Amino acid sequence: MAEVIPNKYRDLFDKKVFAGLTTLMPDGSPQVTPVWIDYDGQHVLFNTAVGRQKDKNLQRDKRVALMLVDPDNPYRYLEVRGAVAERTQEGADDHINKLAKKYLGKDIYPFRQPGEQRVLYKIKPERVSSMG
């Protein structure tokens, strides 16, 4: 059953919190990457480039875990486990620019590589645990 993010922890999505995103490699071993995150009230959102390891992993296996640690209190955290509800390139450029504004104070994402295609992931929370 899908869960929503408890109100008590939604502030973490307003802060410049990096989430540890865990995906599964082809052999089943975990792969963790820090990502910028967002929440739309239903899905946890993150953005990546087409062809990166997390993109490849999630196209093969939609299961994911994310962990957000409050930068103001490292004993307060939120773990979200779920699955990819949507993978889309539509709106991905606007979304990475929104995240660049939040995390870097820049209107345009400054780290784009030549030929890079952005992809937006929407994660449906299935299990949420927290502390603090």
VMD Tcl script that draws the C-alpha trace (Angstrom):
set ca {
  {0.00 0.00 0.00}
  {1.31 3.45 -0.90}
  {2.16 5.85 1.89}
  {2.48 9.59 1.92}
  {5.28 11.51 3.52}
  {4.25 12.47 7.08}
  {3.69 16.21 7.54}
  {6.29 16.19 10.30}
  {9.03 15.41 7.72}
  {7.89 17.36 4.67}
  {10.13 20.26 5.67}
  {13.12 18.12 4.66}
  {12.07 18.57 1.03}
  {12.22 22.36 1.42}
  {15.79 22.27 2.74}
  {18.93 21.69 0.69}
  {18.94 18.04 1.72}
  {20.78 15.55 -0.45}
  {19.06 12.18 -0.53}
  {21.02 8.96 -0.63}
  {19.35 7.13 -3.51}
  {19.79 3.35 -3.52}
  {19.15 1.34 -6.67}
  {20.02 -2.26 -7.53}
  {22.79 -3.30 -9.91}
  {22.23 -6.20 -12.35}
  {23.82 -8.63 -9.86}
  {21.51 -7.41 -7.06}
  {24.14 -5.42 -5.20}
  {23.14 -1.94 -4.00}
  {24.35 1.25 -5.67}
  {24.01 4.55 -3.78}
  {24.15 8.05 -5.25}
  {23.50 11.45 -3.65}
  {20.67 13.25 -5.45}
  {18.76 16.51 -5.23}
  {15.14 15.83 -4.32}
  {11.69 17.35 -4.47}
  {8.21 16.29 -3.36}
  {4.95 17.01 -5.20}
  {2.60 15.83 -2.45}
  {2.36 12.35 -3.93}
  {5.77 11.42 -5.34}
  {9.39 11.97 -4.42}
  {11.06 13.49 -7.47}
  {14.66 13.43 -8.63}
  {16.38 14.16 -11.88}
  {19.30 12.55 -13.69}
  {20.83 12.21 -17.13}
  {19.82 9.45 -19.51}
  {22.32 6.59 -19.40}
  {23.73 7.15 -15.92}
  {23.99 4.07 -13.71}
  {20.93 4.93 -11.60}
  {18.91 5.47 -14.80}
  {19.98 2.08 -16.17}
  {19.31 0.36 -12.84}
  {15.83 1.85 -12.45}
  {14.78 0.95 -15.97}
  {15.60 -2.66 -15.15}
  {14.36 -2.76 -11.52}
  {11.95 -0.06 -10.35}
  {12.59 -0.57 -6.62}
  {14.33 2.25 -4.79}
  {15.20 3.47 -1.31}
  {16.00 7.05 -0.35}
  {17.33 8.44 2.90}
  {17.20 12.10 3.86}
  {19.12 13.35 6.90}
  {18.15 16.69 8.38}
  {21.20 19.00 8.08}
  {20.04 20.83 11.23}
  {19.75 17.64 13.29}
  {21.64 14.57 12.03}
  {19.62 12.35 14.39}
  {16.44 13.24 12.46}
  {15.96 11.33 9.22}
  {13.41 10.02 6.78}
  {13.70 6.79 4.82}
  {11.42 6.21 1.85}
  {11.14 2.89 0.07}
  {9.10 2.60 -3.07}
  {9.11 2.15 -6.80}
  {9.29 4.22 -9.93}
  {5.80 5.44 -10.81}
  {6.98 7.42 -13.83}
  {10.13 8.06 -15.84}
  {9.82 10.94 -18.29}
  {11.89 13.43 -20.22}
  {8.88 15.76 -20.43}
  {9.44 18.62 -18.00}
  {12.84 17.24 -16.95}
  {14.78 20.32 -18.11}
  {12.46 22.66 -16.20}
  {12.70 20.40 -13.15}
  {16.52 20.34 -13.07}
  {16.48 24.14 -13.35}
  {14.04 24.31 -10.41}
  {16.39 22.10 -8.38}
  {19.41 24.21 -9.42}
  {17.59 27.26 -8.06}
  {16.90 25.48 -4.76}
  {20.34 23.91 -4.26}
  {22.67 26.39 -6.00}
  {20.71 29.63 -6.28}
  {21.12 29.41 -10.08}
  {18.26 29.87 -12.56}
  {19.77 27.40 -15.02}
  {21.42 24.07 -14.17}
  {25.13 24.82 -14.76}
  {26.56 21.30 -15.04}
  {24.85 20.10 -18.21}
  {27.18 18.21 -20.52}
  {27.04 18.48 -24.33}
  {24.30 16.22 -25.68}
  {22.99 15.41 -22.20}
  {19.32 14.47 -21.99}
  {17.64 14.92 -18.63}
  {15.10 12.50 -17.20}
  {12.67 13.06 -14.33}
  {11.83 10.22 -11.97}
  {8.70 10.10 -9.81}
  {8.90 7.65 -6.92}
  {5.72 6.40 -5.25}
  {6.43 5.90 -1.53}
  {5.42 2.41 -0.39}
  {7.02 2.39 3.03}
  {8.21 5.29 5.14}
  {10.24 5.16 8.34}
  {11.67 8.01 10.34}
  {13.30 9.15 13.51}
  {13.54 12.43 15.34}
}
mol new
graphics top color blue
foreach p $ca { graphics top sphere $p radius 0.5 }
foreach p [lrange $ca 0 end-1] q [lrange $ca 1 end] { graphics top cylinder $p $q radius 0.2 }
display resetview
